Amino acid sequence: MERIDKSLVYAMESAIIDWSHQIQEALKKESSEPLLQGSNPNPKVELEFWKNRCDDLECIYNQLTTRKVRNMMELLERVESSYIPAFKTMLMDVEAALTEAQDVHLRLTPLKRRLEDVERVEFSEVKPFLLPLLHVVCLIWVTSKHYNMPVRIVVLLQEICNLLIEQALVYLSPEDLLKGDMEESLGKVRMVLGILNMFKEAFEERREKLHMYYEPGQEVREWDFSSTMVFARLDTFLKRLEMVENVPPVAGALRWAQELRARIQVPFDHFRHIPHLCLDSAEGRRVIEKYEEMIQLLDRYQEKLYADWSQTVSEKSQYNLTQPLIRRDPETKLITVTFDPQLVSVLRELSYLSGSRLGAIPPTAAEIYSSKESYRQLAANLELMGNRYNKVLKTVLEVEYPLIQEQLWDINLKLKKAEETLNWKMEGVWDHISMVMDDVHDLEQRIQKAKNNVEEIQTIVGSWASPIFVRRDCKRESLLSLEDCQDRLERRYSLVRESGQRIHLLVKVRGDLLQGFVDSS
């Protein structure tokens, strides 16, 4: 064996150690690092990470496989260096990471166009682009061999949430939200709430239908992670928006004015107590003048806002309270409660303003506010009754309708008063509504129990469909296994007898329920 300079071997082995440290640092990097560090990256950061990782690893791999490096390895093999296995392991790690990065980069690339669609439109127009965006995410999960892990897909979904929050904030312009027209600002908040909640619903829908993206016979990997992991920040944002919305326009504007006044007043009070500061100068007098002018403007703004509200609140409230309790859709025949959102807004305004010092609450409005709990209970019970009534209309079968026709006609007759004459101000409304509620509840419960009985009977009969005898080794070409035929027959007869008794009981109960419809009519 030829003599090899030990210093050259030492230099080569040292180089392997240095490369190993540098490459391990590169391999350990994850796209989730910005999230873990507390920042709120959008999906473009994810795409850029995997593109850069792909480029970097390709460059490292090319360097490790150059002729110069191969010559070094041949030399170290000749001296049986203990660092050869470490180098080979390092090269395999780089190869595996490069394969992973190339796969992920390829699968994430179609997402770029969908993200650009979301970014190029105003947030109020973004809804049609959200489902296609989630569709691509599902395809990434199904087709990528290396990205179909919860830890990675959750990061991507969190980043999409961050993008939607960014876009929503640009649309809302928080610094101007309470300065502009209140109705317009409230409309924007509700628009954002609707879009973000729709995105959450679309996510759950895609989660449920994820199996549809797989080919027949392909193993299905579900999104079995908690949605809280995806929507933690988005849910916090939604709660803040809902708070801006549970705050009524007038009360919100008054609070904004009060907070702005505090931001001016508190620093100025501190300013006055600074020793050796002379305000008895041209500049000092100008500061005081501007301060007093701003305070007066805010006071006049609050007084005018409150006065305008006081003049209209009684009229609006009285009109809404004289509306019928329920409204029926002429086509579907379904009913809805008519507790007007404007009246809800008035009650919220009164809740916020009752403790303010801006002036006396108008007597009519104060009377309404004192009865808010009665209105709340009546509206809640009407809503419950309406849901049950609508459920009956939606679920009753054509063959079942003649059985409930008389009872339903009687209920409709009682509801007609709530549709035409009964309003929120009338006395004795609760007594009438409670009787109708009982009738609707009784009808809905009877129909549901009868349907449940039929479904149970169908399930019982379906259990008889399995074959009594099976073939040996479960093979189609094998003969029937008859060794335990008597036991199998006895077990099946026993099952049918027991099931038959249960079916007789269910039929009797169903008969009693149906007789109840006849008796009640």
VMD Tcl script that draws the C-alpha trace (Angstrom):
set ca {
  {0.00 0.00 0.00}
  {1.36 3.43 -0.96}
  {2.13 5.81 1.87}
  {-0.49 8.55 2.37}
  {0.24 11.77 4.21}
  {-1.54 11.57 7.59}
  {-2.04 15.33 7.63}
  {-4.02 15.02 4.38}
  {-6.20 12.30 5.89}
  {-6.73 14.39 9.01}
  {-7.76 17.38 6.87}
  {-10.26 15.26 4.94}
  {-11.78 13.80 8.10}
  {-12.02 17.29 9.62}
  {-13.83 18.44 6.50}
  {-16.35 15.60 6.89}
  {-16.97 16.66 10.50}
  {-17.54 20.29 9.44}
  {-19.84 19.25 6.59}
  {-21.79 17.00 8.91}
  {-22.50 19.83 11.37}
  {-23.50 22.26 8.61}
  {-25.69 19.75 6.79}
  {-27.44 18.61 9.98}
  {-28.31 22.24 10.73}
  {-29.78 22.56 7.23}
  {-31.73 19.31 7.53}
  {-33.23 20.22 10.91}
  {-34.96 23.34 9.56}
  {-38.77 23.13 9.43}
  {-41.34 25.41 7.82}
  {-43.15 25.66 11.15}
  {-40.33 27.65 12.78}
  {-41.89 31.12 12.13}
  {-45.15 29.97 13.74}
  {-43.32 28.52 16.75}
  {-41.41 31.79 17.13}
  {-44.65 33.72 17.47}
  {-44.95 35.32 14.03}
  {-47.94 34.88 11.75}
  {-46.63 33.82 8.32}
  {-48.92 33.33 5.34}
  {-48.78 30.35 2.92}
  {-46.33 32.12 0.61}
  {-43.73 31.66 3.34}
  {-44.44 27.92 3.20}
  {-44.05 27.80 -0.57}
  {-40.86 29.86 -0.44}
  {-39.42 27.64 2.31}
  {-39.83 24.44 0.29}
  {-38.54 26.05 -2.92}
  {-35.41 27.30 -1.14}
  {-34.98 23.98 0.66}
  {-35.18 22.15 -2.65}
  {-32.57 24.46 -4.22}
  {-30.25 24.33 -1.20}
  {-30.34 20.53 -0.88}
  {-29.81 20.08 -4.59}
  {-26.74 22.30 -4.34}
  {-25.43 20.34 -1.32}
  {-26.05 17.02 -3.05}
  {-24.23 18.17 -6.17}
  {-21.26 19.27 -4.08}
  {-21.11 15.94 -2.21}
  {-21.13 13.98 -5.46}
  {-18.45 15.93 -7.36}
  {-15.41 14.10 -8.69}
  {-13.21 15.85 -6.15}
  {-15.27 14.57 -3.19}
  {-15.44 11.06 -4.67}
  {-11.64 11.04 -4.91}
  {-11.45 12.06 -1.24}
  {-13.73 9.17 -0.27}
  {-11.70 6.69 -2.28}
  {-8.59 7.87 -0.50}
  {-10.21 7.55 2.93}
  {-11.48 4.07 2.05}
  {-7.94 3.01 1.21}
  {-6.79 4.01 4.68}
  {-9.97 2.46 6.18}
  {-11.03 5.72 7.79}
  {-13.73 5.44 10.46}
  {-15.44 8.50 8.95}
  {-16.52 6.71 5.77}
  {-19.78 5.35 7.33}
  {-20.57 8.83 8.68}
  {-20.14 10.33 5.19}
  {-22.32 7.66 3.57}
  {-25.03 8.21 6.19}
  {-24.83 11.96 5.63}
  {-25.15 11.49 1.85}
  {-28.18 9.21 2.31}
  {-29.80 11.79 4.62}
  {-29.27 14.50 2.02}
  {-30.67 12.27 -0.75}
  {-33.76 11.48 1.33}
  {-34.29 15.15 2.28}
  {-33.85 16.23 -1.35}
  {-36.39 13.67 -2.54}
  {-38.81 14.92 0.12}
  {-38.24 18.60 -0.75}
  {-38.71 17.96 -4.48}
  {-41.97 16.10 -3.85}
  {-43.35 18.77 -1.52}
  {-42.27 21.65 -3.78}
  {-43.94 19.96 -6.76}
  {-47.20 19.37 -4.90}
  {-47.34 22.85 -3.34}
  {-46.75 24.70 -6.62}
  {-50.45 24.58 -7.79}
  {-51.36 26.32 -4.53}
  {-49.60 29.49 -5.69}
  {-52.28 30.36 -8.23}
  {-55.10 29.81 -5.75}
  {-53.39 32.04 -3.21}
  {-52.97 34.76 -5.82}
  {-56.71 34.53 -6.55}
  {-57.44 35.18 -2.87}
  {-55.00 38.09 -2.67}
  {-56.01 39.91 -5.86}
  {-59.68 40.45 -4.95}
  {-61.24 42.57 -2.22}
  {-62.05 40.47 0.82}
  {-65.80 40.88 0.28}
  {-65.40 38.98 -3.03}
  {-63.12 36.20 -1.75}
  {-65.77 33.59 -0.88}
  {-65.88 31.80 -4.30}
  {-62.11 31.20 -4.12}
  {-62.02 29.48 -0.72}
  {-63.40 26.08 -1.72}
  {-60.99 25.74 -4.70}
  {-58.17 26.66 -2.32}
  {-59.15 23.88 0.10}
  {-59.59 21.53 -2.84}
  {-55.91 21.99 -3.72}
  {-54.94 21.43 -0.07}
  {-56.82 18.10 -0.16}
  {-55.01 17.11 -3.36}
  {-51.66 17.94 -1.75}
  {-52.53 15.69 1.21}
  {-53.55 12.79 -1.03}
  {-50.81 12.98 -3.69}
  {-47.72 13.96 -1.71}
  {-45.74 11.13 -0.14}
  {-44.08 13.47 2.35}
  {-46.63 16.20 3.11}
  {-49.49 13.95 4.23}
  {-48.62 14.34 7.91}
  {-50.84 16.27 10.35}
  {-47.93 18.38 11.60}
  {-47.34 19.74 8.08}
  {-50.88 20.14 6.80}
  {-51.84 21.91 10.04}
  {-49.02 24.42 9.49}
  {-50.29 25.12 5.96}
  {-53.89 25.54 7.15}
  {-52.77 27.87 9.95}
  {-50.90 29.96 7.39}
  {-54.02 30.13 5.19}
  {-55.93 31.38 8.24}
  {-53.23 34.02 8.74}
  {-53.66 35.14 5.12}
  {-57.42 35.46 5.54}
  {-56.94 37.49 8.72}
  {-54.47 39.78 6.89}
  {-56.94 40.30 4.03}
  {-59.82 40.88 6.45}
  {-57.86 43.53 8.37}
  {-57.06 45.39 5.14}
  {-60.75 45.31 4.22}
  {-61.97 46.43 7.64}
  {-59.30 49.10 8.18}
  {-59.59 48.92 12.01}
  {-58.33 52.47 12.57}
  {-61.33 53.81 10.61}
  {-63.92 51.23 11.65}
  {-65.58 53.30 14.37}
  {-65.00 56.65 12.69}
  {-67.08 56.08 9.57}
  {-70.77 55.41 9.05}
  {-71.90 52.93 11.71}
  {-74.19 50.91 9.45}
  {-71.50 50.59 6.81}
  {-68.90 49.55 9.39}
  {-71.28 46.99 10.90}
  {-72.00 45.63 7.43}
  {-68.28 45.12 6.85}
  {-67.86 43.30 10.16}
  {-70.75 40.99 9.38}
  {-69.40 40.36 5.90}
  {-66.04 39.28 7.35}
  {-67.71 37.09 9.99}
  {-69.77 35.38 7.33}
  {-66.79 34.67 5.07}
  {-64.53 33.36 7.84}
  {-67.25 31.13 9.28}
  {-67.97 29.84 5.78}
  {-64.26 28.96 5.45}
  {-64.46 26.93 8.68}
  {-67.57 25.14 7.42}
  {-65.87 24.43 4.08}
  {-62.90 22.94 5.93}
  {-65.17 20.57 7.87}
  {-66.97 19.61 4.67}
  {-63.67 18.79 2.92}
  {-62.54 16.84 5.97}
  {-65.69 14.68 5.81}
  {-65.33 14.11 2.05}
  {-61.57 13.51 2.04}
  {-62.07 9.85 1.13}
  {-63.50 10.94 -2.23}
  {-60.04 12.14 -3.33}
  {-58.60 8.62 -3.12}
  {-58.65 5.98 -5.83}
  {-60.62 2.76 -5.16}
  {-58.50 0.42 -3.05}
  {-56.12 3.21 -2.00}
  {-55.52 3.60 1.74}
  {-57.41 6.61 3.07}
  {-55.59 8.91 5.49}
  {-58.11 11.05 7.35}
  {-57.56 14.48 8.89}
  {-57.85 13.10 12.42}
  {-56.35 16.16 14.09}
  {-58.42 18.61 16.13}
  {-59.75 21.64 14.23}
  {-58.68 23.75 17.22}
  {-55.09 23.26 16.08}
  {-55.99 24.91 12.78}
  {-58.31 27.69 13.93}
  {-56.86 28.83 17.27}
  {-55.83 32.29 16.00}
  {-58.78 32.60 13.62}
  {-61.23 31.84 16.44}
  {-59.64 34.55 18.59}
  {-60.01 36.99 15.69}
  {-63.64 35.96 15.23}
  {-64.38 36.57 18.91}
  {-62.95 40.07 18.62}
  {-65.12 40.74 15.58}
  {-68.19 39.41 17.37}
  {-67.39 41.78 20.22}
  {-67.23 44.68 17.76}
  {-70.53 43.48 16.25}
  {-72.49 42.17 20.85}
  {-71.31 46.49 20.74}
  {-74.25 48.45 19.08}
  {-73.51 51.38 16.70}
  {-74.35 54.29 18.99}
  {-72.78 52.76 22.09}
  {-69.70 51.83 20.05}
  {-69.32 55.36 18.71}
  {-69.77 56.82 22.20}
  {-67.18 54.43 23.62}
  {-64.75 55.41 20.85}
  {-65.24 59.09 21.70}
  {-64.75 58.43 25.42}
  {-61.58 56.43 24.83}
  {-60.21 59.12 22.52}
  {-60.98 61.72 25.18}
  {-59.07 59.66 27.76}
  {-56.09 59.35 25.41}
  {-55.98 63.14 25.21}
  {-56.87 63.99 28.80}
  {-54.61 61.64 30.74}
  {-51.32 62.73 29.10}
  {-52.33 66.40 29.36}
  {-53.01 66.04 33.10}
  {-49.53 64.52 33.51}
  {-48.12 67.29 31.35}
  {-49.45 69.95 33.73}
  {-47.64 68.41 36.70}
  {-44.17 68.54 35.17}
  {-42.05 70.84 37.41}
  {-40.61 74.06 35.96}
  {-42.79 73.73 32.84}
  {-44.20 77.12 31.98}
  {-47.52 77.02 30.14}
  {-47.85 80.79 30.42}
  {-46.23 81.36 27.05}
  {-47.44 81.61 23.46}
  {-46.75 77.94 22.79}
  {-48.15 76.84 26.15}
  {-51.36 78.81 25.65}
  {-51.72 77.31 22.18}
  {-51.39 73.78 23.65}
  {-54.09 74.52 26.22}
  {-56.32 76.09 23.56}
  {-56.06 73.07 21.28}
  {-56.66 70.70 24.17}
  {-59.85 72.51 25.24}
  {-61.03 72.77 21.63}
  {-60.63 69.00 21.14}
  {-62.44 68.18 24.40}
  {-65.35 70.45 23.39}
  {-65.57 68.82 19.95}
  {-65.76 65.37 21.52}
  {-68.37 66.53 24.05}
  {-70.55 68.02 21.30}
  {-70.14 64.88 19.21}
  {-71.32 62.65 22.08}
  {-74.22 64.94 22.98}
  {-75.47 65.15 19.37}
  {-75.12 61.38 18.85}
  {-77.09 60.69 22.02}
  {-79.73 63.30 21.25}
  {-80.32 61.96 17.73}
  {-80.61 58.42 19.07}
  {-83.05 59.49 21.82}
  {-85.37 61.13 19.26}
  {-85.74 58.02 17.10}
  {-85.39 55.10 19.51}
  {-88.97 55.26 20.87}
  {-90.56 55.40 17.43}
  {-88.47 52.49 16.07}
  {-89.13 50.37 19.13}
  {-92.89 50.93 19.12}
  {-93.15 50.05 15.45}
  {-91.22 46.79 15.83}
  {-93.17 45.73 18.93}
  {-96.47 46.05 17.07}
  {-95.42 43.53 14.39}
  {-96.97 40.01 14.46}
  {-95.05 37.38 16.40}
  {-94.31 35.09 13.47}
  {-94.14 35.26 9.69}
  {-94.97 32.40 7.28}
  {-93.25 31.87 3.94}
  {-96.03 31.69 1.34}
  {-94.21 29.04 -0.74}
  {-92.58 26.70 1.80}
  {-95.14 27.35 4.58}
  {-92.27 27.47 7.09}
  {-92.46 30.01 9.91}
  {-89.90 32.45 11.37}
  {-89.91 34.62 14.47}
  {-90.26 38.37 13.77}
  {-88.27 39.74 16.70}
  {-86.65 42.40 14.53}
  {-82.82 42.78 14.56}
  {-83.40 46.51 14.92}
  {-85.22 45.87 18.19}
  {-82.37 43.63 19.34}
  {-80.00 46.49 18.52}
  {-82.13 48.90 20.56}
  {-82.02 46.59 23.58}
  {-78.24 46.30 23.27}
  {-77.93 50.09 23.01}
  {-80.05 50.47 26.14}
  {-77.91 47.93 27.98}
  {-74.77 49.93 27.22}
  {-76.26 53.40 27.67}
  {-78.33 52.80 30.81}
  {-75.26 53.37 32.98}
  {-73.93 56.37 31.05}
  {-74.13 59.99 32.22}
  {-75.10 61.44 28.85}
  {-78.75 61.99 29.68}
  {-82.03 60.39 30.63}
  {-83.21 57.33 28.71}
  {-86.54 58.11 26.91}
  {-89.44 56.72 28.99}
  {-90.73 54.41 26.23}
  {-87.25 52.97 25.69}
  {-86.76 52.56 29.45}
  {-90.05 50.65 29.67}
  {-88.95 48.32 26.86}
  {-85.61 47.75 28.56}
  {-87.29 46.84 31.83}
  {-89.16 44.06 29.99}
  {-86.13 42.76 28.08}
  {-86.06 39.43 29.92}
  {-89.72 38.76 29.04}
  {-89.03 39.53 25.38}
  {-85.95 37.30 25.42}
  {-87.84 34.34 26.90}
  {-90.79 34.78 24.52}
  {-88.50 35.02 21.47}
  {-86.47 31.97 22.56}
  {-89.58 29.84 23.07}
  {-91.07 30.99 19.77}
  {-87.80 30.08 18.05}
  {-87.92 26.60 19.63}
  {-91.51 26.11 18.61}
  {-90.77 27.32 15.08}
  {-87.88 24.87 14.70}
  {-90.10 21.96 15.79}
  {-92.96 23.00 13.53}
  {-90.65 23.44 10.54}
  {-89.07 20.04 11.24}
  {-92.50 18.41 11.03}
  {-93.21 20.06 7.65}
  {-89.79 19.13 6.28}
  {-89.69 15.49 7.41}
  {-93.26 14.21 7.23}
  {-93.77 11.69 4.41}
  {-96.61 11.88 1.93}
  {-98.12 8.64 3.29}
  {-97.91 9.99 6.84}
  {-99.52 13.35 6.10}
  {-103.18 12.16 6.20}
  {-102.55 10.85 9.74}
  {-101.46 14.24 11.07}
  {-103.58 16.45 8.83}
  {-106.28 17.18 11.41}
  {-103.84 17.93 14.23}
  {-101.72 20.09 11.93}
  {-104.81 21.99 10.80}
  {-105.69 22.74 14.43}
  {-102.15 23.98 15.09}
  {-102.20 26.18 11.98}
  {-105.48 27.71 13.15}
  {-103.88 28.71 16.46}
  {-100.72 29.93 14.72}
  {-102.81 32.16 12.46}
  {-103.42 34.51 15.40}
  {-99.65 34.81 15.93}
  {-99.26 35.53 12.22}
  {-101.93 38.22 12.04}
  {-103.08 39.72 15.36}
  {-100.81 38.81 18.29}
  {-97.84 41.15 18.75}
  {-95.03 41.63 21.26}
  {-96.89 44.26 23.33}
  {-100.17 42.43 23.90}
  {-101.06 41.01 27.28}
  {-101.84 37.30 27.50}
  {-99.58 36.45 24.56}
  {-97.62 33.93 26.60}
  {-100.75 31.94 27.57}
  {-101.77 31.53 23.95}
  {-98.28 30.67 22.73}
  {-97.67 28.11 25.49}
  {-100.73 26.10 24.37}
  {-99.56 26.08 20.74}
  {-96.05 25.13 21.86}
  {-97.39 22.09 23.71}
  {-99.38 20.98 20.66}
  {-96.38 21.40 18.32}
  {-94.08 19.58 20.73}
  {-96.53 16.69 21.08}
  {-96.88 16.37 17.29}
  {-93.14 16.54 16.65}
  {-92.36 13.97 19.35}
  {-95.00 11.50 18.12}
  {-93.79 11.71 14.53}
  {-90.15 11.33 15.59}
  {-90.85 8.31 17.80}
  {-92.88 6.66 15.02}
  {-90.02 7.23 12.56}
  {-87.48 5.89 15.06}
  {-89.57 2.72 15.47}
  {-89.68 2.14 11.70}
  {-85.92 2.64 11.45}
  {-85.34 0.15 14.27}
  {-87.60 -2.42 12.59}
  {-85.66 -1.98 9.34}
  {-82.38 -2.46 11.20}
  {-83.68 -5.64 12.87}
  {-84.89 -7.12 9.58}
  {-81.59 -6.15 7.96}
  {-79.74 -8.23 10.56}
  {-81.39 -11.36 9.11}
  {-79.75 -10.80 5.72}
  {-76.42 -12.45 6.63}
  {-76.15 -16.09 5.34}
  {-76.80 -18.89 7.81}
  {-74.12 -21.16 6.34}
  {-70.64 -20.21 5.12}
  {-68.16 -21.92 2.81}
  {-65.02 -23.55 4.15}
  {-62.07 -21.18 4.35}
  {-64.44 -18.46 3.11}
  {-63.56 -19.39 -0.50}
  {-66.19 -19.14 -3.21}
  {-65.25 -22.51 -4.78}
  {-65.38 -24.40 -1.44}
  {-68.33 -26.47 -0.22}
  {-70.68 -25.23 2.49}
  {-69.52 -25.91 6.02}
  {-72.30 -28.04 7.57}
  {-70.59 -29.45 10.65}
  {-72.38 -27.01 12.99}
  {-75.47 -26.54 10.84}
  {-77.89 -27.42 13.67}
  {-76.30 -24.88 16.00}
  {-76.40 -22.23 13.30}
  {-80.06 -22.92 12.57}
  {-80.99 -22.74 16.24}
  {-79.09 -19.48 16.67}
  {-80.85 -17.99 13.64}
  {-84.30 -19.18 14.80}
  {-83.57 -17.74 18.23}
  {-82.54 -14.41 16.68}
  {-85.69 -14.28 14.56}
  {-87.93 -15.14 17.54}
  {-86.37 -12.49 19.78}
  {-86.35 -9.95 16.98}
  {-89.96 -10.78 16.16}
  {-91.01 -10.05 19.74}
  {-89.21 -6.70 19.55}
  {-90.85 -5.90 16.22}
  {-94.32 -6.72 17.63}
  {-93.66 -4.36 20.53}
  {-92.48 -1.59 18.20}
  {-95.50 -2.04 15.93}
  {-97.81 -1.81 18.95}
  {-96.08 1.37 20.17}
  {-96.27 2.83 16.67}
  {-99.95 1.93 16.55}
  {-100.50 3.76 19.85}
  {-98.67 6.78 18.46}
  {-100.75 6.79 15.30}
  {-103.94 6.33 17.35}
  {-102.82 9.41 19.25}
  {-103.03 11.43 16.03}
  {-106.57 10.19 15.46}
  {-107.66 10.80 19.08}
  {-106.17 14.29 19.15}
  {-108.03 15.20 15.98}
}
mol new
graphics top color blue
foreach p $ca { graphics top sphere $p radius 0.5 }
foreach p [lrange $ca 0 end-1] q [lrange $ca 1 end] { graphics top cylinder $p $q radius 0.2 }
display resetview
